[in-house]
Amino acid sequence: MDDIAAPPADTLPDATESDPMAMLRALARGFVPDLAARAARRATSARVVAPARLHFGFLDLNFSLGRRFVGLGMAIDTPATVVSLVRAPAGELVADGPEAARARTHLARLIGEHGAHSGFRLTVERAIPPHAGLGSGTQLALAVAAAYAALEAPTAEATHLARELGRAERSAIGFAAFRAGGVVLDGGRGAATEVPPIVSRLPFPDDWRVLLISDGARVGVHGEAERAAFATLPPFPEEASATLCRLVLVRALPALAEADFASFAGVIGEIQARVGDHFAPAQGGRFASADVADVLAWLGRDGHAGIGQTSWGPTGFCLVADAEAAERLAETARGRYADRPQLSFAVVRGRNTGARITVR
């Protein structure tokens, strides 16, 4: 990461929007010892908008080459977690909004580790639905950490904050979505890895869209059940891992660079089929929600190749080549599945920038 220069306190603007990790990168260098005090005197509030992510699947669950959880995913523009942090009298620490208890826990942990120049009022304005496969936990933790850093400027590396709050245990796709958006290839965990490296990042073409299929009646595998699943699933065949890695390197990434929708969508569908079948014993089938599975089967019969489930689901997705086709598809799906009120359909864009931070 490149070093950045911190401006003198008297040149700091009253409100700024920044690269979400720029302050953390700068402070990690420790080049301005009193920057925390300057920031504490100057800034009184921070607001963070953190995007959801799709996890397309792990590519090498065989693990025989020494790295674990190599994966592919992308940031999307909605839903998003929005967190506001405002200074309060010393000793005060209150939180409200969806997921407020988790957010307060994160903030209290950071304060306990790094200290604070004031109390805080924390508001979660919006939250990505939890346990839906959209990376809600990582985005909430990083949004709180970024807001805290913007006001208190702790001399801690971004990777340390992510691990300190229990994120990036397996995948760093959510972390990468927060930092810069785009479609990212996560290099997985090696023996000494703190946060998995991002070995490729490419923009999601502006014309393409994603149809999200949400099941409000179910949640995906998470917590102890998730850890147990990884511990008990059978070995993933080496030949299948080799095929998926080759498809991503030789087809999917070049297709993104050239905006070749059919080739990219075909690879995503292939990853989903192979990885979904591997996880079927832990989630009850190739896809976690039977209703979402029905929708995906219909979309497959209709000729859509880029279909699947993000992470443990239950949220499904379908890649679509343009906005008009995506909206038509969503309307058709709403009519076709009107008798299943737990299902909802939304057309979203890829997000090629990271979280947005505003400091005042």
HELIX and SHEET records of a PDB file:
HELIX    1   1 ALA A    9  THR A   11  5                                   3    
HELIX    2   2 ALA A   22  ARG A   29  1                                   8    
HELIX    3   3 LEU A   35  ARG A   42  1                                   8    
HELIX    4   4 ALA A  100  HIS A  114  1                                  15    
HELIX    5   5 SER A  136  GLU A  152  1                                  17    
HELIX    6   6 ALA A  158  GLU A  164  1                                   7    
HELIX    7   7 ILE A  173  ALA A  180  1                                   8    
HELIX    8   8 GLY A  223  THR A  232  1                                  10    
HELIX    9   9 GLU A  238  LEU A  247  1                                  10    
HELIX   10  10 VAL A  248  ALA A  252  3                                   5    
HELIX   11  11 LEU A  253  ALA A  257  1                                   5    
HELIX   12  12 PHE A  261  GLN A  283  1                                  23    
HELIX   13  13 ALA A  290  ARG A  301  1                                  12    
HELIX   14  14 ALA A  323  ARG A  336  1                                  14    
SHEET    1   A 6 THR A  16  SER A  18  0                                        
SHEET    2   A 6 ARG A 356  VAL A 359 -1                                        
SHEET    3   A 6 SER A  45  PHE A  58 -1                                        
SHEET    4   A 6 GLY A  71  ALA A  88 -1                                        
SHEET    5   A 6 GLY A 119  ARG A 126 -1                                        
SHEET    6   A 6 LEU A  93  ASP A  96  1                                        
SHEET    1   B 6 THR A  16  SER A  18  0                                        
SHEET    2   B 6 ARG A 356  VAL A 359 -1                                        
SHEET    3   B 6 SER A  45  PHE A  58 -1                                        
SHEET    4   B 6 GLY A  71  ALA A  88 -1                                        
SHEET    5   B 6 VAL A 183  ASP A 186 -1                                        
SHEET    6   B 6 ILE A 198  LEU A 202 -1                                        
SHEET    1   C 4 ILE A 307  GLN A 309  0                                        
SHEET    2   C 4 GLY A 316  VAL A 320 -1                                        
SHEET    3   C 4 ARG A 209  ASP A 215 -1                                        
SHEET    4   C 4 LEU A 343  VAL A 348 -1                                        
END                                                                             
